[in-house]
Amino acid sequence: MSLPPALAERLTVSRETMDRLAAYVALVEKWQKRVNLVSGSTLPDIWMRHIWDSAQLVPLIPEDTGRILDVGSGAGFPGLVLAALCGAECHLAESDQKKAVFLQTVIRETGIRATIHNSRIESLPSLDPDIITARALAPLDRLLELVAAQMRPGTRCLFLKGAQAESELAALAARPDIAHRLHPSLTNPQAFVVDLRVES
């Protein structure tokens, strides 16, 4: 349960928040038996593979961030973890009804504050988010298509990506309106956080 050293240097988690995250993990493990929330092979290492992997976005989020939109939330990674750790208003978009019910259950039973939208992101009215997050949802060019209606100049996207991140960024060469940088993952030496910003 302890934070990995690279993340512990950048993030402090209160005891109350740790208790909420532990309750969340217990719910994932309970529900996984009937709803495919995460890859079963990752359950034994759920804290590193899912909780702390999601939490590494927190140091990249400014304290004055008003609203975060997590797209394709699934089991709530990173959206519910960010909701537990950040002061921002968090919205999670998940089209699968069973997973949306799971997310609502986590909110009710843990006290983590977030709003769940059981909807495809393309069908969701603009929420005017400051930051958009996603994890293992789609290639970058497709992701940007999916969230286009949610973006405006200044919108920032933090996407958790694997080793293919650099090749996916190459597909954005024709988008001069998108500024980007890569942050090495703090939990997986072969992964990255893709940090995108709409400039115009």
N, CA, C and O of each residue as an XYZ file, in Angstrom:
800
protein
N       0.803     -1.213      0.000
C       0.000      0.000      0.000
C       0.839      1.268      0.000
O       0.338      2.332     -0.363
N       2.080      1.183      0.390
C       2.900      2.393      0.477
C       3.220      2.932     -0.908
O       3.337      2.175     -1.871
N       3.361      4.251     -0.995
C       3.661      4.883     -2.270
C       5.041      4.462     -2.758
O       5.963      4.321     -1.956
N       5.195      4.256     -4.084
C       6.530      4.012     -4.614
C       7.403      5.246     -4.382
O       6.896      6.367     -4.421
N       8.707      5.064     -4.142
C       9.569      6.198     -3.775
C       9.494      7.382     -4.725
O       9.438      8.526     -4.273
N       9.491      7.135     -6.036
C       9.465      8.244     -6.996
C       8.200      9.079     -6.860
O       8.225     10.289     -7.085
N       7.090      8.435     -6.489
C       5.824      9.158     -6.312
C       5.754      9.800     -4.935
O       5.195     10.887     -4.788
N       6.314      9.142     -3.926
C       6.294      9.675     -2.563
C       7.013     11.014     -2.472
O       6.703     11.828     -1.602
N       7.974     11.247     -3.365
C       8.680     12.529     -3.387
C       7.783     13.666     -3.859
O       8.074     14.833     -3.596
N       6.706     13.341     -4.546
C       5.855     14.361     -5.174
C       4.436     14.420     -4.616
O       3.672     15.327     -4.946
N       4.087     13.450     -3.769
C       2.690     13.339     -3.354
C       2.593     12.890     -1.894
O       3.284     11.965     -1.467
N       1.731     13.558     -1.145
C       1.424     13.166      0.228
C      -0.031     12.730      0.281
O      -0.915     13.429     -0.216
N      -0.276     11.573      0.884
C      -1.641     11.044      0.985
C      -2.012     10.905      2.456
O      -1.308     10.242      3.218
N      -3.116     11.529      2.853
C      -3.539     11.482      4.254
C      -4.037     10.087      4.624
O      -4.356      9.272      3.759
N      -4.095      9.839      5.914
C      -4.588      8.542      6.405
C      -6.033      8.327      5.978
O      -6.407      7.224      5.579
N      -6.852      9.382      6.062
C      -8.261      9.274      5.673
C      -8.392      8.896      4.199
O      -9.220      8.061      3.834
N      -7.572      9.516      3.362
C      -7.610      9.208      1.935
C      -7.123      7.794      1.673
O      -7.690      7.090      0.838
N      -6.089      7.373      2.370
C      -5.613      5.993      2.224
C      -6.718      5.002      2.581
O      -6.868      3.974      1.920
N      -7.490      5.305      3.622
C      -8.593      4.427      4.009
C      -9.644      4.361      2.902
O     -10.192      3.296      2.617
N      -9.919      5.512      2.282
C     -10.891      5.514      1.181
C     -10.380      4.710     -0.011
O     -11.135      3.961     -0.630
N      -9.108      4.866     -0.326
C      -8.526      4.112     -1.432
C      -8.523      2.617     -1.133
O      -8.758      1.804     -2.027
N      -8.259      2.254      0.116
C      -8.283      0.839      0.501
C      -9.695      0.264      0.362
O      -9.865     -0.872     -0.083
N     -10.702      1.047      0.740
C     -12.093      0.603      0.578
C     -12.431      0.453     -0.904
O     -13.157     -0.464     -1.288
N     -11.915      1.338     -1.721
C     -12.100      1.282     -3.175
C     -11.475      0.005     -3.730
O     -12.105     -0.704     -4.515
N     -10.251     -0.288     -3.331
C      -9.575     -1.507     -3.786
C     -10.394     -2.741     -3.407
O     -10.553     -3.656     -4.214
N     -10.906     -2.763     -2.192
C     -11.711     -3.911     -1.744
C     -12.953     -4.082     -2.621
O     -13.362     -5.209     -2.902
N     -13.549     -2.979     -3.050
C     -14.717     -3.052     -3.925
C     -14.345     -3.561     -5.314
O     -15.085     -4.343     -5.910
N     -13.199     -3.117     -5.829
C     -12.735     -3.648     -7.122
C     -12.582     -5.160     -7.029
O     -13.060     -5.888     -7.899
N     -11.921     -5.634     -5.983
C     -11.683     -7.071     -5.824
C     -12.997     -7.845     -5.675
O     -13.125     -8.958     -6.186
N     -13.973     -7.254     -4.976
C     -15.269     -7.907     -4.792
C     -16.054     -7.975     -6.110
O     -16.585     -9.026     -6.471
N     -16.119     -6.856     -6.814
C     -16.908     -6.780     -8.040
C     -16.251     -7.495     -9.213
O     -16.941     -7.918    -10.141
N     -14.941     -7.635     -9.186
C     -14.227     -8.270    -10.287
C     -14.744     -9.688    -10.553
O     -14.624    -10.199    -11.666
N     -15.316    -10.315     -9.529
C     -15.822    -11.684     -9.678
C     -17.007    -11.760    -10.627
O     -17.271    -12.811    -11.210
N     -17.729    -10.638    -10.787
C     -18.909    -10.665    -11.669
C     -18.886     -9.622    -12.778
O     -19.659     -9.716    -13.731
N     -18.013     -8.637    -12.665
C     -17.864     -7.631    -13.735
C     -16.375     -7.519    -14.062
O     -15.551     -7.355    -13.163
N     -16.039     -7.605    -15.324
C     -14.626     -7.535    -15.729
C     -14.147     -6.086    -15.673
O     -14.212     -5.355    -16.662
N     -13.664     -5.688    -14.495
C     -13.254     -4.298    -14.285
C     -11.817     -4.043    -14.730
O     -11.527     -3.036    -15.377
N     -10.922     -4.962    -14.377
C      -9.500     -4.842    -14.728
C      -8.996     -6.209    -15.159
O      -9.659     -7.221    -14.931
N      -7.837     -6.238    -15.774
C      -7.233     -7.522    -16.118
C      -6.963     -8.314    -14.842
O      -6.335     -7.807    -13.914
N      -7.432     -9.542    -14.798
C      -7.272    -10.357    -13.607
C      -5.827    -10.524    -13.173
O      -5.545    -10.656    -11.982
N      -4.911    -10.519    -14.132
C      -3.492    -10.706    -13.807
C      -2.916     -9.531    -13.026
O      -1.862     -9.657    -12.404
N      -3.610     -8.375    -13.055
C      -3.096     -7.189    -12.351
C      -3.624     -7.070    -10.924
O      -3.130     -6.243    -10.157
N      -4.616     -7.876    -10.551
C      -5.215     -7.756     -9.223
C      -4.216     -7.935     -8.077
O      -4.277     -7.184     -7.103
N      -3.295     -8.909     -8.161
C      -2.354     -9.066     -7.039
C      -1.470     -7.835     -6.808
O      -0.932     -7.649     -5.716
N      -1.325     -7.005     -7.832
C      -0.490     -5.804     -7.728
C      -1.326     -4.556     -8.000
O      -0.865     -3.612     -8.642
N      -2.573     -4.567     -7.497
C      -3.529     -3.518     -7.838
C      -3.076     -2.126     -7.388
O      -3.371     -1.136     -8.058
N      -2.364     -2.040     -6.263
C      -1.941     -0.726     -5.798
C      -0.961     -0.080     -6.770
O      -1.105      1.095     -7.107
N       0.028     -0.835     -7.218
C       1.009     -0.261     -8.145
C       0.430     -0.112     -9.544
O       0.584      0.933    -10.177
N      -0.239     -1.158    -10.025
C      -0.702     -1.180    -11.414
C      -1.863     -0.229    -11.675
O      -2.030      0.246    -12.798
N      -2.667      0.055    -10.651
C      -3.856      0.867    -10.886
C      -3.936      2.115    -10.001
O      -4.121      3.220    -10.513
N      -3.799      1.952     -8.680
C      -3.952      3.110     -7.792
C      -2.806      4.101     -7.981
O      -3.042      5.264     -8.309
N      -1.571      3.652     -7.778
C      -0.436      4.579     -7.873
C      -0.163      4.980     -9.315
O       0.310      6.089     -9.562
N      -0.449      4.108    -10.269
C      -0.309      4.488    -11.676
C      -1.223      5.672    -11.988
O      -0.830      6.587    -12.711
N      -2.433      5.656    -11.447
C      -3.362      6.776    -11.628
C      -2.919      8.005    -10.840
O      -2.999      9.130    -11.333
N      -2.450      7.783     -9.609
C      -2.095      8.889     -8.722
C      -0.921      9.716     -9.228
O      -0.747     10.863     -8.815
N      -0.112      9.145    -10.120
C       1.038      9.900    -10.611
C       0.629     11.131    -11.419
O       1.466     11.992    -11.688
N      -0.638     11.228    -11.808
C      -1.108     12.424    -12.510
C      -1.272     13.613    -11.567
O      -1.223     14.764    -12.000
N      -1.466     13.335    -10.282
C      -1.783     14.412     -9.330
C      -0.722     15.515     -9.313
O      -1.090     16.690     -9.343
N       0.580     15.194     -9.265
C       1.570     16.279     -9.255
C       1.564     17.127    -10.530
O       2.122     18.224    -10.540
N       0.947     16.638    -11.593
C       0.883     17.391    -12.851
C      -0.341     18.295    -12.925
O      -0.472     19.088    -13.857
N      -1.236     18.181    -11.949
C      -2.498     18.935    -11.964
C      -2.367     20.168    -11.068
O      -2.153     20.028     -9.864
N      -2.491     21.370    -11.632
C      -2.391     22.584    -10.811
C      -3.438     22.611     -9.706
O      -4.548     22.107     -9.879
N      -3.082     23.198     -8.574
C      -3.993     23.224     -7.428
C      -5.272     24.006     -7.706
O      -6.303     23.749     -7.084
N      -5.215     24.966     -8.643
C      -6.397     25.773     -8.924
C      -7.275     25.177    -10.033
O      -8.173     25.849    -10.541
N      -7.017     23.922    -10.408
C      -7.832     23.268    -11.438
C      -9.277     23.168    -10.964
O      -9.544     22.714     -9.851
N     -10.200     23.592    -11.813
C     -11.613     23.589    -11.420
C     -12.318     22.281    -11.715
O     -13.047     21.760    -10.871
N     -12.101     21.742    -12.924
C     -12.871     20.565    -13.334
C     -12.008     19.603    -14.137
O     -11.280     19.999    -15.048
N     -12.110     18.340    -13.775
C     -11.415     17.260    -14.483
C     -12.469     16.345    -15.092
O     -13.459     16.008    -14.442
N     -12.252     15.946    -16.337
C     -13.121     14.973    -17.003
C     -12.293     13.743    -17.342
O     -11.311     13.828    -18.080
N     -12.694     12.599    -16.799
C     -12.026     11.332    -17.101
C     -12.891     10.568    -18.097
O     -14.083     10.361    -17.872
N     -12.275     10.153    -19.197
C     -13.006      9.560    -20.311
C     -12.772      8.047    -20.358
O     -11.643      7.577    -20.218
N     -13.861      7.295    -20.558
C     -13.742      5.839    -20.592
C     -13.228      5.308    -19.271
O     -12.255      4.556    -19.229
N     -13.889      5.702    -18.187
C     -13.354      5.489    -16.841
C     -13.228      4.032    -16.431
O     -12.355      3.698    -15.629
N     -14.074      3.157    -16.957
C     -13.970      1.743    -16.613
C     -14.143      1.518    -15.125
O     -15.201      1.806    -14.566
N     -13.099      1.000    -14.478
C     -13.135      0.753    -13.034
C     -12.829      2.010    -12.225
O     -12.797      1.970    -10.996
N     -12.600      3.136    -12.926
C     -12.354      4.399    -12.222
C     -10.913      4.847    -12.209
O     -10.533      5.719    -11.428
N     -10.102      4.250    -13.078
C      -8.692      4.625    -13.158
C      -8.453      5.437    -14.431
O      -8.708      4.935    -15.526
N      -7.973      6.668    -14.318
C      -7.534      7.337    -13.096
C      -8.595      8.176    -12.385
O      -8.323      8.714    -11.312
N      -9.799      8.302    -12.954
C     -10.763      9.287    -12.489
C     -11.092      9.261    -11.005
O     -11.033     10.302    -10.349
N     -11.440      8.091    -10.454
C     -11.812      8.040     -9.044
C     -10.614      8.268     -8.127
O     -10.758      8.828     -7.041
N      -9.440      7.836     -8.562
C      -8.234      8.083     -7.760
C      -7.964      9.585     -7.706
O      -7.619     10.112     -6.649
N      -8.114     10.269     -8.821
C      -7.927     11.720     -8.842
C      -8.983     12.404     -7.983
O      -8.687     13.374     -7.286
N     -10.215     11.899     -8.033
C     -11.278     12.475     -7.206
C     -10.951     12.350     -5.720
O     -11.290     13.229     -4.927
N     -10.293     11.254     -5.348
C      -9.922     11.043     -3.946
C      -8.756     11.935     -3.525
O      -8.644     12.306     -2.356
N      -7.893     12.275     -4.472
C      -6.644     12.957     -4.136
C      -6.616     14.442     -4.469
O      -5.781     15.178     -3.943
N      -7.528     14.896     -5.345
C      -7.507     16.295     -5.798
C      -8.704     17.065     -5.250
O      -9.720     16.484     -4.867
N      -8.558     18.363     -5.225
C      -9.674     19.204     -4.804
C     -10.599     19.580     -5.944
O     -11.641     20.195     -5.718
N     -10.233     19.218     -7.175
C     -11.022     19.605     -8.343
C     -12.338     18.831     -8.402
O     -12.470     17.745     -7.838
N     -13.298     19.418     -9.096
C     -14.561     18.739     -9.397
C     -14.268     17.680    -10.460
O     -13.736     18.003    -11.523
N     -14.605     16.433    -10.189
C     -14.255     15.338    -11.102
C     -15.500     14.721    -11.727
O     -16.456     14.376    -11.033
N     -15.470     14.589    -13.047
C     -16.544     13.949    -13.801
C     -15.965     12.736    -14.517
O     -14.886     12.812    -15.106
N     -16.687     11.609    -14.466
C     -16.230     10.377    -15.095
C     -17.253      9.939    -16.130
O     -18.431      9.779    -15.809
N     -16.815      9.743    -17.370
C     -17.693      9.283    -18.441
C     -17.435      7.808    -18.711
O     -16.318      7.422    -19.053
N     -18.469      6.984    -18.559
C     -18.349      5.547    -18.783
C     -19.639      5.042    -19.436
O     -20.722      5.173    -18.865
N     -19.517      4.466    -20.629
C     -20.708      4.059    -21.380
C     -21.272      2.712    -20.937
O     -22.456      2.446    -21.143
N     -20.445      1.860    -20.334
C     -20.895      0.533    -19.900
C     -21.724      0.676    -18.615
O     -21.234      1.193    -17.610
N     -22.966      0.220    -18.655
C     -23.874      0.441    -17.532
C     -23.401     -0.268    -16.267
O     -23.479      0.306    -15.180
N     -22.909     -1.507    -16.383
C     -22.451     -2.235    -15.192
C     -21.277     -1.527    -14.529
O     -21.203     -1.447    -13.303
N     -20.360     -1.014    -15.346
C     -19.218     -0.299    -14.775
C     -19.656      1.026    -14.169
O     -19.115      1.447    -13.146
N     -20.627      1.686    -14.787
C     -21.145      2.934    -14.224
C     -21.806      2.681    -12.868
O     -21.659      3.483    -11.946
N     -22.526      1.577    -12.746
C     -23.132      1.211    -11.454
C     -22.037      0.947    -10.428
O     -22.159      1.349     -9.271
N     -20.970      0.277    -10.845
C     -19.841      0.054     -9.934
C     -19.272      1.382     -9.450
O     -19.032      1.555     -8.255
N     -19.059      2.309    -10.359
C     -18.498      3.610     -9.985
C     -19.408      4.335     -8.991
O     -18.925      4.930     -8.028
N     -20.716      4.287     -9.222
C     -21.654      4.903     -8.285
C     -21.585      4.226     -6.918
O     -21.710      4.884     -5.886
N     -21.387      2.916     -6.920
C     -21.279      2.178     -5.662
C     -20.038      2.610     -4.886
O     -20.095      2.790     -3.670
N     -18.919      2.775     -5.590
C     -17.691      3.231     -4.933
C     -17.899      4.597     -4.299
O     -17.494      4.823     -3.158
N     -18.526      5.503     -5.029
C     -18.790      6.848     -4.509
C     -19.637      6.771     -3.242
O     -19.342      7.429     -2.244
N     -20.688      5.961     -3.294
C     -21.606      5.851     -2.155
C     -20.918      5.230     -0.932
O     -21.134      5.677      0.195
N     -20.100      4.215     -1.151
C     -19.547      3.463     -0.031
C     -18.223      4.016      0.506
O     -17.835      3.694      1.629
N     -17.535      4.834     -0.271
C     -16.234      5.347      0.183
C     -16.261      6.829      0.540
O     -15.387      7.309      1.262
N     -17.249      7.550      0.045
C     -17.281      8.989      0.278
C     -16.426      9.774     -0.693
O     -16.302     10.992     -0.558
N     -15.824      9.098     -1.680
C     -15.105      9.811     -2.735
C     -16.129     10.607     -3.540
O     -17.172     10.078     -3.924
N     -15.827     11.878     -3.793
C     -16.791     12.755     -4.458
C     -16.488     12.852     -5.950
O     -15.397     13.264     -6.343
N     -17.460     12.468     -6.778
C     -17.330     12.555     -8.232
C     -18.713     12.445     -8.842
O     -19.659     12.006     -8.189
N     -18.822     12.848    -10.102
C     -20.075     12.733    -10.844
C     -19.880     11.734    -11.969
O     -18.937     11.850    -12.751
N     -20.772     10.749    -12.054
C     -20.664      9.702    -13.075
C     -21.649      9.994    -14.201
O     -22.817     10.293    -13.956
N     -21.166      9.904    -15.432
C     -22.010     10.061    -16.617
C     -22.013      8.729    -17.362
O     -21.005      8.340    -17.951
N     -23.152      8.030    -17.334
C     -23.268      6.756    -18.052
C     -23.601      7.066    -19.506
O     -24.749      6.975    -19.942
N     -22.555      7.435    -20.238
C     -22.740      7.939    -21.598
C     -21.448      7.790    -22.381
O     -20.357      7.820    -21.813
N     -21.581      7.629    -23.686
C     -20.409      7.711    -24.551
C     -19.932      9.159    -24.548
O     -20.745     10.083    -24.517
N     -18.645      9.356    -24.580
C     -18.103     10.712    -24.502
C     -18.601     11.570    -25.664
O     -18.801     12.774    -25.503
N     -18.802     10.954    -26.842
C     -19.257     11.720    -28.007
C     -20.672     12.266    -27.803
O     -21.053     13.254    -28.431
N     -21.454     11.622    -26.922
C     -22.843     12.037    -26.690
C     -22.986     12.999    -25.524
O     -24.080     13.498    -25.262
N     -21.891     13.263    -24.820
C     -21.949     14.088    -23.617
C     -21.846     15.570    -23.984
O     -20.943     15.956    -24.726
N     -22.761     16.410    -23.472
C     -22.620     17.854    -23.710
C     -21.291     18.347    -23.145
O     -20.725     17.717    -22.252
N     -20.796     19.458    -23.655
C     -19.527     19.976    -23.168
C     -19.605     20.314    -21.682
O     -20.510     21.018    -21.233
N     -18.630     19.793    -20.927
C     -18.537     20.072    -19.498
C     -17.499     21.155    -19.215
O     -17.280     21.528    -18.063
N     -16.870     21.650    -20.262
C     -15.862     22.706    -20.144
C     -14.771     22.335    -19.124
O     -14.496     23.111    -18.209
N     -14.153     21.160    -19.274
C     -13.133     20.756    -18.306
C     -11.825     21.519    -18.496
O     -11.490     21.936    -19.605
N     -11.103     21.691    -17.413
C      -9.752     22.245    -17.499
C      -8.752     21.169    -17.920
O      -7.791     21.432    -18.642
N      -9.012     19.940    -17.442
C      -8.127     18.812    -17.733
C      -8.973     17.606    -18.124
O     -10.000     17.325    -17.506
N      -8.524     16.898    -19.160
C      -9.159     15.657    -19.594
C      -8.156     14.526    -19.394
O      -6.996     14.641    -19.791
N      -8.602     13.436    -18.781
C      -7.723     12.287    -18.564
C      -8.310     11.041    -19.221
O      -9.516     10.948    -19.448
N      -7.439     10.096    -19.516
C      -7.867      8.798    -20.045
C      -6.727      7.812    -19.850
O      -5.558      8.189    -19.766
N      -7.094      6.545    -19.780
C      -6.119      5.483    -19.579
C      -6.551      4.273    -20.396
O      -7.659      3.762    -20.228
N      -5.672      3.823    -21.278
C      -5.914      2.600    -22.062
C      -7.254      2.626    -22.790
O      -7.988      1.638    -22.787
N      -7.565      3.754    -23.409
C      -8.861      3.882    -24.084
C      -8.744      3.765    -25.598
O      -9.484      2.996    -26.212
N      -7.831      4.513    -26.211
C      -7.705      4.535    -27.668
C      -6.378      5.189    -28.036
O      -5.776      5.860    -27.199
N      -5.905      5.006    -29.279
C      -4.711      5.738    -29.728
C      -4.932      7.246    -29.632
O      -6.070      7.715    -29.647
N      -3.839      8.000    -29.535
C      -3.943      9.442    -29.285
C      -4.785     10.175    -30.316
O      -5.610     11.014    -29.953
N      -4.592      9.871    -31.595
C      -5.354     10.603    -32.610
C      -6.850     10.336    -32.460
O      -7.668     11.242    -32.623
N      -7.201      9.088    -32.149
C      -8.613      8.745    -31.931
C      -9.132      9.380    -30.635
O     -10.266      9.857    -30.590
N      -8.317      9.386    -29.596
C      -8.709     10.014    -28.331
C      -9.073     11.478    -28.542
O     -10.081     11.959    -28.025
N      -8.248     12.174    -29.301
C      -8.511     13.595    -29.535
C      -9.791     13.807    -30.338
O     -10.483     14.808    -30.153
N     -10.105     12.876    -31.219
C     -11.381     12.944    -31.929
C     -12.550     12.770    -30.954
O     -13.550     13.484    -31.029
N     -12.403     11.805    -30.037
C     -13.475     11.504    -29.094
C     -13.778     12.685    -28.168
O     -14.936     12.929    -27.828
N     -12.736     13.417    -27.763
C     -12.929     14.498    -26.784
C     -12.978     15.877    -27.428
O     -12.966     16.888    -26.725
N     -13.034     15.931    -28.756
C     -12.971     17.221    -29.462
C     -14.019     18.210    -28.953
O     -13.730     19.398    -28.807
N     -15.233     17.728    -28.682
C     -16.308     18.627    -28.239
C     -16.083     19.147    -26.825
O     -16.725     20.112    -26.410
N     -15.180     18.519    -26.086
C     -14.892     18.928    -24.703
C     -13.701     19.881    -24.621
O     -13.398     20.399    -23.547
N     -13.026     20.115    -25.746
C     -11.778     20.874    -25.723
C     -11.966     22.311    -26.197
O     -12.829     22.602    -27.025
N     -11.146     23.193    -25.659
C     -11.096     24.603    -26.041
C      -9.649     25.046    -25.885
O      -8.847     24.319    -25.298
N      -9.296     26.218    -26.394
C      -7.919     26.686    -26.177
C      -7.576     26.707    -24.688
O      -8.305     27.287    -23.883
N      -6.477     26.078    -24.334
C      -6.061     25.989    -22.944
C      -6.389     24.671    -22.276
O      -5.834     24.359    -21.223
N      -7.293     23.880    -22.875
C      -7.601     22.573    -22.301
C      -6.354     21.704    -22.322
O      -5.617     21.668    -23.307
N      -6.137     21.013    -21.224
C      -4.965     20.144    -21.104
C      -5.414     18.691    -20.994
O      -6.399     18.391    -20.318
N      -4.704     17.803    -21.648
C      -5.010     16.382    -21.598
C      -3.836     15.633    -20.975
O      -2.684     15.849    -21.349
N      -4.133     14.763    -20.033
C      -3.134     13.901    -19.419
C      -3.559     12.463    -19.675
O      -4.497     11.961    -19.056
N      -2.862     11.809    -20.593
C      -3.217     10.461    -20.998
C      -2.129      9.483    -20.565
O      -0.959      9.654    -20.905
N      -2.524      8.458    -19.813
C      -1.588      7.410    -19.404
C      -1.411      6.436    -20.555
O      -2.372      5.834    -21.035
N      -0.154      6.291    -20.993
C       0.134      5.500    -22.183
C       1.292      4.547    -21.944
O       2.121      4.762    -21.060
N       1.335      3.488    -22.748
C       2.416      2.516    -22.675
C       3.576      2.886    -23.575
O       3.761      4.052    -23.925
N       4.350      1.888    -23.945
C       5.575      2.107    -24.717
C       5.313      2.693    -26.103
O       6.234      3.211    -26.735
N       4.074      2.618    -26.583
C       3.748      3.104    -27.922
C       3.508      4.605    -27.957
O       3.170      5.145    -29.011
N       3.673      5.289    -26.838
C       3.324      6.712    -26.759
C       4.040      7.554    -27.810
O       3.414      8.391    -28.461
N       5.333      7.342    -27.982
C       6.084      8.169    -28.931
C       5.594      7.985    -30.356
O       5.464      8.963    -31.093
N       5.319      6.738    -30.762
C       4.832      6.508    -32.120
C       3.437      7.101    -32.304
O       3.107      7.574    -33.392
N       2.615      7.081    -31.255
C       1.292      7.684    -31.367
C       1.389      9.204    -31.497
O       0.591      9.819    -32.204
N       2.359      9.806    -30.821
C       2.545     11.252    -30.940
C       2.924     11.641    -32.361
O       2.568     12.723    -32.827
N       3.645     10.763    -33.051
C       4.047     11.053    -34.433
C       2.830     11.263    -35.326
O       2.897     12.000    -36.309
N       1.720     10.617    -34.984
C       0.504     10.752    -35.775
C      -0.141     12.123    -35.611
O      -1.058     12.473    -36.355
N       0.340     12.909    -34.630
C      -0.223     14.242    -34.402
C       0.598     15.339    -35.070
O       0.381     16.524    -34.817
N       1.533     14.945    -35.917
C       2.409     15.930    -36.563
C       1.627     16.963    -37.367
O       2.091     18.087    -37.554
N       0.451     16.587    -37.838
C      -0.360     17.502    -38.641
C      -1.251     18.396    -37.784
O      -2.124     19.085    -38.313
N      -1.040     18.393    -36.460
C      -1.856     19.206    -35.547
C      -0.991     20.273    -34.890
O      -0.568     20.099    -33.747
N      -0.713     21.392    -35.596
C       0.121     22.446    -35.013
C      -0.536     23.148    -33.830
O       0.127     23.884    -33.099
N      -1.835     22.925    -33.635
C      -2.543     23.542    -32.510
C      -2.346     22.775    -31.207
O      -2.791     23.221    -30.149
N      -1.682     21.628    -31.280
C      -1.478     20.782    -30.105
C      -0.011     20.827    -29.677
O       0.877     20.430    -30.432
N       0.233     21.311    -28.463
C       1.574     21.245    -27.876
C       1.631     20.016    -26.976
O       0.646     19.678    -26.319
N       2.768     19.357    -26.947
C       2.821     18.129    -26.150
C       4.201     17.912    -25.547
O       5.207     18.441    -26.018
N       4.205     17.110    -24.482
C       5.444     16.624    -23.910
C       5.185     15.263    -23.275
O       4.048     14.927    -22.943
N       6.244     14.491    -23.112
C       6.152     13.174    -22.496
C       6.776     13.202    -21.111
O       7.876     13.725    -20.930
N       6.078     12.641    -20.136
C       6.640     12.460    -18.802
C       6.855     10.962    -18.590
O       5.907     10.191    -18.737
N       8.054     10.531    -18.253
C       8.244      9.113    -17.952
C       7.348      8.695    -16.785
O       7.203      9.433    -15.810
N       6.758      7.525    -16.892
C       5.914      7.015    -15.814
C       6.722      6.836    -14.532
O       7.892      6.454    -14.568
N       6.081      7.115    -13.407
C       6.707      6.919    -12.098
C       6.468      5.511    -11.560
O       7.005      5.144    -10.515
N       5.665      4.723    -12.272
C       5.316      3.387    -11.782
C       5.681      2.270    -12.749
O       5.677      1.096    -12.379
N       5.996      2.637    -13.994
C       6.298      1.629    -15.014
C       7.376      2.187    -15.940
O       7.121      3.148    -16.667
N       8.584      1.600    -15.928
C       9.675      2.156    -16.724
C       9.437      2.123    -18.230
O      10.172      2.761    -18.985
N       8.421      1.389    -18.673
C       8.134      1.309    -20.105
C       6.930      2.151    -20.511
O       6.458      2.052    -21.644
N       6.436      2.974    -19.602
C       5.223      3.738    -19.881
C       5.474      5.238    -19.732
O       6.529      5.673    -19.271
N       4.455      6.018    -20.143
C       4.573      7.477    -20.151
C       3.245      8.122    -19.780
O       2.185      7.499    -19.853
N       3.332      9.387    -19.380
C       2.165     10.259    -19.331
C       2.309     11.229    -20.494
O       3.286     11.974    -20.574
N       1.331     11.214    -21.394
C       1.323     12.158    -22.512
C       0.582     13.408    -22.051
O      -0.576     13.340    -21.640
N       1.255     14.536    -22.122
C       0.737     15.813    -21.636
C       0.493     16.700    -22.848
O       1.443     17.187    -23.460
N      -0.766     16.915    -23.201
C      -1.151     17.683    -24.388
C      -1.884     18.953    -23.982
O      -2.593     18.984    -22.976
N      -1.702     19.999    -24.780
C      -2.441     21.233    -24.543
C      -2.901     21.816    -25.874
O      -2.142     21.874    -26.842
N      -4.159     22.246    -25.900
C      -4.693     22.912    -27.086
C      -4.282     24.381    -27.013
O      -4.611     25.070    -26.047
N      -3.564     24.864    -28.033
C      -3.046     26.226    -28.001
C      -3.909     27.216    -28.766
O      -3.837     28.421    -28.523
N      -4.709     26.729    -29.670
C      -5.574     27.655    -30.426
C      -6.789     26.927    -30.964
O      -7.631     27.536    -31.624
